[in-house]
Amino acid sequence: MKRSMRNWVKNENVQMTAIAFATAVGAQFKINPFREDYFRIGLGVSILLFLLMIMPHLSYVKTGILTGIANLLFQSADLINHVQTVSILESMRDNLGAGVYYVVFAYGLSKFRHQFHEMQPLLLGGLITCIDFSSNFVELLLRGMLSGTNIFYMKEWLYLLVVGGLRSYFVIGLYNSFAVRQMRLLHAEQEKRMEQMLSVNSGLYGEAFYLQKAMNTIEGIAVDSYDLYRDLREQELNQYSQRTLGIAQQIHEVKKDSQRILAGLLKLYDNEKAVNMSLSEVLNFAIKGNRKYSEMLNRKIEIRIEQQYDCDSPYYIPLLTVMNNLIANAVEAIKNDGTIRIRVLEEGADVQFVVIDSGKGVPQAKRDVIFEPGYTTKFNEVGIAATGIGLSHVRDIVQSLEGRISVKSAPQGEKGSSFVVSIPKANLINEDGADDAFYPDRG
């Protein structure tokens, strides 16, 4: 039922009929600029113009014809209702010009419909004013021929031109406001999709980086296994050498499968067409995501940023991965409410990213092992250790950019911990080696 209703609403004939009806109703709110009572200026033209501009897919001429017929019927009925001595034919004769006006107006608009979005508003307003004035001229000419009245009043014609101009520019202003709102909504939707895409890419980057490191380890194990096989064969320990060869072959298969997975992940990153993103944008996405994360954990955390340095970098995905994890760790370190401060500053030839939280802090004894593989302080309700990229992989990503990461206590007088990432400025903006973060060990 709902689908049928949506299809009915999307039907172009239904839309054109609705415009014709809305215009006919709007035309009943009118003013009379001429001495005679038969010529009126209503809201119908403004409604028709606005609706045609926001629905350019419709046939302007067909819509104009339907609108002309609807207005002829509405205004004729209105005249008969107010002047009961007027016959139906007389009423339709007096209002035929109004119907023709809408046909001529829509026809004139159809000749320039594809140029509306390219024209400057002032020029577009002038063009529509001319179309409006020409349509009024045809209407008055037809009225004069049918009723034999004098239509050439200079003062009234000037008034008609002014009203047409005001009406045209008012509708264009309204349309531009509508277009700006639509663009803002579209921008907000695109920004939301960008956040989702960056969040996914950031997670995939960490997994791809980890997989690359694991493949290097697998390669080493495969080589050692094969060397062991040869040693055992030379010592004529055939039973053990064959088992070792089987293990080496299985490891080689695991390596090939890992290579296929990594190749699929790397297709998400087009290194031939590197796109840059500013550090401020990276931080903005990281902060937005982690504000939502803190709300999900029911924690009242204020995240502040002090940015003294900014630049565009092709390494926005690894940087976002690093900052996402450091800020998420800071959120998890705070029990109920607290503050996270993020600082970006220039220190000589380096750029420093500092994440300071008001959590429980990192004990001095654990600062030497916190970046070691397998180290975690996070366990779920049943005691299973947390998974994820971990600080060891954050450290590896930072080191792939020839940077350093360290942890220390929060500044004097504050509780919590401070993670400091230092990366050479030259490495942040250098696009030539943008894929080195995936291949830190290759020569």
Contacts in CASP RR format, 6 or more apart in sequence:
PFRMAT RR
TARGET T0000
AUTHOR 0000-0000-0000
METHOD contacts of the structure
MODEL  1
MKRSMRNWVKNENVQMTAIAFATAVGAQFKINPFREDYFRIGLGVSILLF
LLMIMPHLSYVKTGILTGIANLLFQSADLINHVQTVSILESMRDNLGAGV
YYVVFAYGLSKFRHQFHEMQPLLLGGLITCIDFSSNFVELLLRGMLSGTN
IFYMKEWLYLLVVGGLRSYFVIGLYNSFAVRQMRLLHAEQEKRMEQMLSV
NSGLYGEAFYLQKAMNTIEGIAVDSYDLYRDLREQELNQYSQRTLGIAQQ
IHEVKKDSQRILAGLLKLYDNEKAVNMSLSEVLNFAIKGNRKYSEMLNRK
IEIRIEQQYDCDSPYYIPLLTVMNNLIANAVEAIKNDGTIRIRVLEEGAD
VQFVVIDSGKGVPQAKRDVIFEPGYTTKFNEVGIAATGIGLSHVRDIVQS
LEGRISVKSAPQGEKGSSFVVSIPKANLINEDGADDAFYPDRG
8 14 0 8 1.000
9 15 0 8 1.000
12 57 0 8 1.000
12 58 0 8 1.000
12 59 0 8 1.000
15 55 0 8 1.000
15 58 0 8 1.000
16 58 0 8 1.000
16 59 0 8 1.000
16 62 0 8 1.000
16 63 0 8 1.000
16 66 0 8 1.000
17 66 0 8 1.000
19 47 0 8 1.000
19 48 0 8 1.000
19 51 0 8 1.000
19 52 0 8 1.000
19 55 0 8 1.000
19 58 0 8 1.000
19 63 0 8 1.000
19 66 0 8 1.000
19 67 0 8 1.000
20 63 0 8 1.000
20 64 0 8 1.000
20 66 0 8 1.000
20 67 0 8 1.000
20 68 0 8 1.000
20 69 0 8 1.000
20 70 0 8 1.000
20 71 0 8 1.000
21 70 0 8 1.000
22 44 0 8 1.000
22 47 0 8 1.000
22 51 0 8 1.000
23 44 0 8 1.000
23 45 0 8 1.000
23 47 0 8 1.000
23 48 0 8 1.000
23 51 0 8 1.000
23 67 0 8 1.000
23 70 0 8 1.000
23 71 0 8 1.000
23 102 0 8 1.000
24 44 0 8 1.000
24 67 0 8 1.000
24 70 0 8 1.000
24 71 0 8 1.000
24 73 0 8 1.000
24 74 0 8 1.000
24 75 0 8 1.000
25 74 0 8 1.000
26 42 0 8 1.000
26 43 0 8 1.000
26 44 0 8 1.000
26 47 0 8 1.000
27 40 0 8 1.000
27 42 0 8 1.000
27 43 0 8 1.000
27 44 0 8 1.000
27 45 0 8 1.000
27 71 0 8 1.000
27 74 0 8 1.000
27 75 0 8 1.000
27 98 0 8 1.000
28 42 0 8 1.000
28 74 0 8 1.000
28 78 0 8 1.000
29 42 0 8 1.000
29 43 0 8 1.000
30 40 0 8 1.000
30 41 0 8 1.000
30 42 0 8 1.000
30 43 0 8 1.000
31 40 0 8 1.000
31 41 0 8 1.000
31 42 0 8 1.000
32 39 0 8 1.000
32 40 0 8 1.000
32 41 0 8 1.000
33 39 0 8 1.000
33 41 0 8 1.000
33 156 0 8 1.000
33 159 0 8 1.000
33 160 0 8 1.000
33 163 0 8 1.000
34 153 0 8 1.000
34 156 0 8 1.000
35 153 0 8 1.000
35 156 0 8 1.000
36 149 0 8 1.000
38 94 0 8 1.000
38 143 0 8 1.000
38 147 0 8 1.000
38 149 0 8 1.000
39 139 0 8 1.000
39 140 0 8 1.000
39 143 0 8 1.000
40 98 0 8 1.000
41 160 0 8 1.000
41 163 0 8 1.000
41 167 0 8 1.000
44 71 0 8 1.000
45 102 0 8 1.000
45 105 0 8 1.000
45 132 0 8 1.000
45 167 0 8 1.000
46 167 0 8 1.000
46 170 0 8 1.000
46 171 0 8 1.000
48 63 0 8 1.000
48 64 0 8 1.000
48 67 0 8 1.000
48 102 0 8 1.000
48 105 0 8 1.000
48 106 0 8 1.000
49 105 0 8 1.000
49 109 0 8 1.000
49 128 0 8 1.000
49 167 0 8 1.000
49 168 0 8 1.000
49 171 0 8 1.000
50 171 0 8 1.000
50 174 0 8 1.000
50 175 0 8 1.000
52 58 0 8 1.000
52 60 0 8 1.000
52 63 0 8 1.000
52 106 0 8 1.000
52 109 0 8 1.000
52 113 0 8 1.000
53 116 0 8 1.000
53 171 0 8 1.000
53 175 0 8 1.000
54 175 0 8 1.000
54 178 0 8 1.000
56 113 0 8 1.000
56 116 0 8 1.000
59 110 0 8 1.000
60 106 0 8 1.000
60 107 0 8 1.000
60 108 0 8 1.000
60 109 0 8 1.000
60 110 0 8 1.000
60 113 0 8 1.000
61 103 0 8 1.000
61 106 0 8 1.000
61 107 0 8 1.000
61 110 0 8 1.000
63 106 0 8 1.000
64 102 0 8 1.000
64 103 0 8 1.000
64 105 0 8 1.000
64 106 0 8 1.000
64 107 0 8 1.000
65 103 0 8 1.000
65 106 0 8 1.000
67 99 0 8 1.000
67 102 0 8 1.000
67 103 0 8 1.000
67 106 0 8 1.000
68 98 0 8 1.000
68 99 0 8 1.000
68 100 0 8 1.000
68 101 0 8 1.000
68 102 0 8 1.000
68 103 0 8 1.000
69 99 0 8 1.000
71 95 0 8 1.000
71 98 0 8 1.000
71 99 0 8 1.000
71 102 0 8 1.000
72 92 0 8 1.000
72 95 0 8 1.000
72 96 0 8 1.000
72 98 0 8 1.000
72 99 0 8 1.000
75 95 0 8 1.000
75 98 0 8 1.000
76 88 0 8 1.000
76 91 0 8 1.000
76 92 0 8 1.000
76 94 0 8 1.000
76 95 0 8 1.000
77 91 0 8 1.000
79 86 0 8 1.000
79 91 0 8 1.000
79 94 0 8 1.000
79 95 0 8 1.000
80 86 0 8 1.000
80 88 0 8 1.000
80 91 0 8 1.000
86 94 0 8 1.000
93 146 0 8 1.000
93 147 0 8 1.000
94 143 0 8 1.000
94 146 0 8 1.000
94 147 0 8 1.000
96 142 0 8 1.000
96 146 0 8 1.000
97 138 0 8 1.000
97 139 0 8 1.000
97 142 0 8 1.000
97 143 0 8 1.000
97 146 0 8 1.000
98 139 0 8 1.000
99 139 0 8 1.000
100 138 0 8 1.000
100 139 0 8 1.000
100 142 0 8 1.000
101 135 0 8 1.000
101 136 0 8 1.000
101 138 0 8 1.000
101 139 0 8 1.000
102 135 0 8 1.000
104 134 0 8 1.000
104 135 0 8 1.000
104 138 0 8 1.000
104 139 0 8 1.000
105 131 0 8 1.000
105 132 0 8 1.000
105 135 0 8 1.000
108 131 0 8 1.000
108 134 0 8 1.000
108 135 0 8 1.000
109 128 0 8 1.000
109 131 0 8 1.000
112 119 0 8 1.000
112 127 0 8 1.000
116 124 0 8 1.000
119 127 0 8 1.000
121 169 0 8 1.000
121 172 0 8 1.000
121 173 0 8 1.000
121 176 0 8 1.000
124 172 0 8 1.000
125 165 0 8 1.000
125 168 0 8 1.000
125 169 0 8 1.000
125 172 0 8 1.000
126 165 0 8 1.000
126 168 0 8 1.000
128 165 0 8 1.000
128 168 0 8 1.000
128 171 0 8 1.000
128 172 0 8 1.000
129 161 0 8 1.000
129 164 0 8 1.000
129 165 0 8 1.000
129 168 0 8 1.000
129 169 0 8 1.000
132 164 0 8 1.000
132 165 0 8 1.000
132 167 0 8 1.000
132 168 0 8 1.000
133 160 0 8 1.000
133 161 0 8 1.000
133 164 0 8 1.000
136 160 0 8 1.000
136 164 0 8 1.000
140 151 0 8 1.000
141 151 0 8 1.000
143 149 0 8 1.000
143 151 0 8 1.000
144 150 0 8 1.000
144 151 0 8 1.000
194 285 0 8 1.000
195 285 0 8 1.000
195 288 0 8 1.000
195 289 0 8 1.000
198 285 0 8 1.000
198 316 0 8 1.000
198 317 0 8 1.000
198 320 0 8 1.000
199 285 0 8 1.000
199 289 0 8 1.000
199 324 0 8 1.000
201 268 0 8 1.000
201 269 0 8 1.000
201 317 0 8 1.000
201 320 0 8 1.000
202 317 0 8 1.000
202 320 0 8 1.000
202 321 0 8 1.000
202 324 0 8 1.000
203 321 0 8 1.000
203 324 0 8 1.000
203 389 0 8 1.000
204 265 0 8 1.000
204 268 0 8 1.000
205 269 0 8 1.000
205 317 0 8 1.000
205 318 0 8 1.000
205 321 0 8 1.000
206 321 0 8 1.000
206 389 0 8 1.000
206 393 0 8 1.000
206 397 0 8 1.000
207 265 0 8 1.000
207 389 0 8 1.000
208 262 0 8 1.000
208 265 0 8 1.000
208 266 0 8 1.000
208 438 0 8 1.000
209 318 0 8 1.000
209 321 0 8 1.000
209 389 0 8 1.000
209 393 0 8 1.000
209 396 0 8 1.000
209 397 0 8 1.000
209 400 0 8 1.000
209 437 0 8 1.000
209 438 0 8 1.000
210 389 0 8 1.000
210 393 0 8 1.000
211 258 0 8 1.000
211 261 0 8 1.000
211 262 0 8 1.000
211 265 0 8 1.000
212 262 0 8 1.000
212 438 0 8 1.000
212 439 0 8 1.000
213 393 0 8 1.000
213 396 0 8 1.000
214 258 0 8 1.000
215 255 0 8 1.000
215 258 0 8 1.000
215 259 0 8 1.000
215 262 0 8 1.000
216 441 0 8 1.000
218 251 0 8 1.000
218 254 0 8 1.000
218 255 0 8 1.000
218 258 0 8 1.000
219 255 0 8 1.000
221 251 0 8 1.000
222 248 0 8 1.000
222 251 0 8 1.000
222 252 0 8 1.000
222 255 0 8 1.000
225 244 0 8 1.000
225 247 0 8 1.000
225 248 0 8 1.000
225 251 0 8 1.000
226 245 0 8 1.000
226 248 0 8 1.000
228 244 0 8 1.000
229 241 0 8 1.000
229 244 0 8 1.000
229 245 0 8 1.000
229 248 0 8 1.000
230 241 0 8 1.000
232 238 0 8 1.000
232 240 0 8 1.000
232 241 0 8 1.000
232 244 0 8 1.000
233 241 0 8 1.000
266 438 0 8 1.000
269 317 0 8 1.000
269 435 0 8 1.000
269 438 0 8 1.000
271 434 0 8 1.000
271 435 0 8 1.000
274 314 0 8 1.000
274 431 0 8 1.000
274 434 0 8 1.000
275 314 0 8 1.000
275 316 0 8 1.000
276 312 0 8 1.000
276 313 0 8 1.000
276 314 0 8 1.000
276 316 0 8 1.000
276 431 0 8 1.000
277 312 0 8 1.000
277 313 0 8 1.000
277 316 0 8 1.000
278 310 0 8 1.000
278 311 0 8 1.000
278 312 0 8 1.000
278 313 0 8 1.000
279 307 0 8 1.000
279 309 0 8 1.000
279 310 0 8 1.000
279 311 0 8 1.000
279 313 0 8 1.000
279 319 0 8 1.000
279 344 0 8 1.000
279 351 0 8 1.000
279 428 0 8 1.000
280 307 0 8 1.000
280 310 0 8 1.000
281 316 0 8 1.000
282 313 0 8 1.000
282 316 0 8 1.000
282 319 0 8 1.000
282 320 0 8 1.000
282 323 0 8 1.000
283 305 0 8 1.000
283 307 0 8 1.000
283 323 0 8 1.000
283 342 0 8 1.000
283 344 0 8 1.000
285 320 0 8 1.000
286 320 0 8 1.000
286 323 0 8 1.000
286 324 0 8 1.000
286 327 0 8 1.000
287 303 0 8 1.000
287 305 0 8 1.000
287 327 0 8 1.000
287 342 0 8 1.000
289 324 0 8 1.000
290 303 0 8 1.000
290 324 0 8 1.000
290 327 0 8 1.000
290 328 0 8 1.000
290 331 0 8 1.000
290 340 0 8 1.000
291 301 0 8 1.000
291 303 0 8 1.000
293 328 0 8 1.000
293 331 0 8 1.000
294 300 0 8 1.000
294 301 0 8 1.000
294 303 0 8 1.000
294 331 0 8 1.000
297 331 0 8 1.000
297 332 0 8 1.000
299 331 0 8 1.000
299 334 0 8 1.000
299 335 0 8 1.000
299 336 0 8 1.000
299 337 0 8 1.000
299 338 0 8 1.000
300 336 0 8 1.000
300 337 0 8 1.000
300 338 0 8 1.000
301 331 0 8 1.000
301 334 0 8 1.000
301 337 0 8 1.000
301 338 0 8 1.000
301 339 0 8 1.000
301 340 0 8 1.000
302 338 0 8 1.000
302 339 0 8 1.000
302 340 0 8 1.000
303 327 0 8 1.000
303 339 0 8 1.000
303 340 0 8 1.000
303 342 0 8 1.000
304 339 0 8 1.000
304 340 0 8 1.000
304 341 0 8 1.000
304 342 0 8 1.000
305 341 0 8 1.000
305 342 0 8 1.000
305 343 0 8 1.000
305 344 0 8 1.000
306 341 0 8 1.000
306 342 0 8 1.000
306 343 0 8 1.000
306 344 0 8 1.000
306 345 0 8 1.000
307 342 0 8 1.000
307 343 0 8 1.000
307 344 0 8 1.000
308 343 0 8 1.000
308 344 0 8 1.000
308 345 0 8 1.000
308 346 0 8 1.000
309 344 0 8 1.000
309 345 0 8 1.000
309 346 0 8 1.000
309 351 0 8 1.000
310 344 0 8 1.000
311 351 0 8 1.000
311 425 0 8 1.000
311 428 0 8 1.000
311 429 0 8 1.000
312 429 0 8 1.000
313 319 0 8 1.000
313 428 0 8 1.000
313 429 0 8 1.000
314 429 0 8 1.000
314 431 0 8 1.000
314 434 0 8 1.000
315 401 0 8 1.000
315 427 0 8 1.000
315 428 0 8 1.000
315 434 0 8 1.000
315 437 0 8 1.000
318 397 0 8 1.000
318 400 0 8 1.000
318 401 0 8 1.000
318 437 0 8 1.000
319 428 0 8 1.000
321 389 0 8 1.000
321 394 0 8 1.000
321 397 0 8 1.000
322 353 0 8 1.000
322 394 0 8 1.000
322 397 0 8 1.000
322 398 0 8 1.000
322 421 0 8 1.000
323 342 0 8 1.000
323 353 0 8 1.000
323 355 0 8 1.000
325 389 0 8 1.000
325 390 0 8 1.000
325 391 0 8 1.000
325 394 0 8 1.000
326 353 0 8 1.000
326 355 0 8 1.000
326 394 0 8 1.000
326 419 0 8 1.000
326 421 0 8 1.000
327 340 0 8 1.000
327 342 0 8 1.000
327 355 0 8 1.000
329 391 0 8 1.000
329 419 0 8 1.000
330 340 0 8 1.000
330 355 0 8 1.000
330 356 0 8 1.000
330 357 0 8 1.000
330 359 0 8 1.000
330 419 0 8 1.000
331 340 0 8 1.000
331 357 0 8 1.000
332 378 0 8 1.000
333 357 0 8 1.000
333 359 0 8 1.000
333 360 0 8 1.000
333 361 0 8 1.000
333 416 0 8 1.000
333 417 0 8 1.000
334 340 0 8 1.000
334 357 0 8 1.000
334 358 0 8 1.000
334 359 0 8 1.000
335 359 0 8 1.000
335 360 0 8 1.000
338 357 0 8 1.000
338 358 0 8 1.000
338 359 0 8 1.000
339 357 0 8 1.000
339 358 0 8 1.000
340 355 0 8 1.000
340 356 0 8 1.000
340 357 0 8 1.000
340 358 0 8 1.000
341 354 0 8 1.000
341 355 0 8 1.000
341 356 0 8 1.000
341 357 0 8 1.000
342 353 0 8 1.000
342 354 0 8 1.000
342 355 0 8 1.000
342 356 0 8 1.000
343 352 0 8 1.000
343 353 0 8 1.000
343 354 0 8 1.000
343 356 0 8 1.000
344 351 0 8 1.000
344 352 0 8 1.000
344 353 0 8 1.000
344 354 0 8 1.000
345 351 0 8 1.000
345 352 0 8 1.000
345 354 0 8 1.000
346 352 0 8 1.000
346 425 0 8 1.000
347 422 0 8 1.000
349 424 0 8 1.000
349 425 0 8 1.000
349 426 0 8 1.000
350 403 0 8 1.000
350 422 0 8 1.000
350 423 0 8 1.000
350 424 0 8 1.000
350 425 0 8 1.000
351 422 0 8 1.000
351 423 0 8 1.000
351 424 0 8 1.000
351 425 0 8 1.000
351 428 0 8 1.000
352 420 0 8 1.000
352 421 0 8 1.000
352 422 0 8 1.000
353 420 0 8 1.000
353 421 0 8 1.000
353 422 0 8 1.000
353 423 0 8 1.000
354 418 0 8 1.000
354 419 0 8 1.000
354 420 0 8 1.000
354 421 0 8 1.000
355 418 0 8 1.000
355 419 0 8 1.000
356 410 0 8 1.000
356 411 0 8 1.000
356 414 0 8 1.000
356 416 0 8 1.000
356 417 0 8 1.000
356 418 0 8 1.000
356 419 0 8 1.000
357 410 0 8 1.000
357 416 0 8 1.000
357 417 0 8 1.000
358 410 0 8 1.000
358 414 0 8 1.000
358 415 0 8 1.000
358 416 0 8 1.000
359 415 0 8 1.000
359 416 0 8 1.000
359 417 0 8 1.000
360 415 0 8 1.000
360 416 0 8 1.000
361 409 0 8 1.000
361 410 0 8 1.000
361 415 0 8 1.000
361 416 0 8 1.000
361 417 0 8 1.000
362 370 0 8 1.000
362 407 0 8 1.000
362 417 0 8 1.000
367 407 0 8 1.000
367 408 0 8 1.000
369 375 0 8 1.000
370 391 0 8 1.000
370 407 0 8 1.000
371 391 0 8 1.000
371 392 0 8 1.000
371 394 0 8 1.000
371 395 0 8 1.000
371 405 0 8 1.000
372 392 0 8 1.000
373 392 0 8 1.000
374 392 0 8 1.000
375 391 0 8 1.000
375 392 0 8 1.000
376 385 0 8 1.000
376 386 0 8 1.000
376 390 0 8 1.000
378 385 0 8 1.000
378 386 0 8 1.000
379 385 0 8 1.000
379 386 0 8 1.000
380 386 0 8 1.000
394 405 0 8 1.000
395 405 0 8 1.000
396 440 0 8 1.000
397 437 0 8 1.000
398 404 0 8 1.000
398 405 0 8 1.000
398 421 0 8 1.000
398 423 0 8 1.000
399 440 0 8 1.000
400 436 0 8 1.000
400 437 0 8 1.000
400 440 0 8 1.000
401 423 0 8 1.000
401 424 0 8 1.000
401 427 0 8 1.000
401 428 0 8 1.000
401 436 0 8 1.000
401 437 0 8 1.000
402 423 0 8 1.000
402 424 0 8 1.000
402 427 0 8 1.000
403 421 0 8 1.000
403 422 0 8 1.000
403 423 0 8 1.000
403 424 0 8 1.000
403 427 0 8 1.000
404 421 0 8 1.000
404 422 0 8 1.000
405 419 0 8 1.000
405 420 0 8 1.000
405 421 0 8 1.000
405 422 0 8 1.000
406 419 0 8 1.000
406 420 0 8 1.000
407 417 0 8 1.000
407 418 0 8 1.000
407 419 0 8 1.000
407 420 0 8 1.000
408 417 0 8 1.000
408 418 0 8 1.000
408 420 0 8 1.000
409 416 0 8 1.000
409 417 0 8 1.000
409 418 0 8 1.000
410 416 0 8 1.000
410 417 0 8 1.000
410 418 0 8 1.000
411 418 0 8 1.000
436 442 0 8 1.000
END
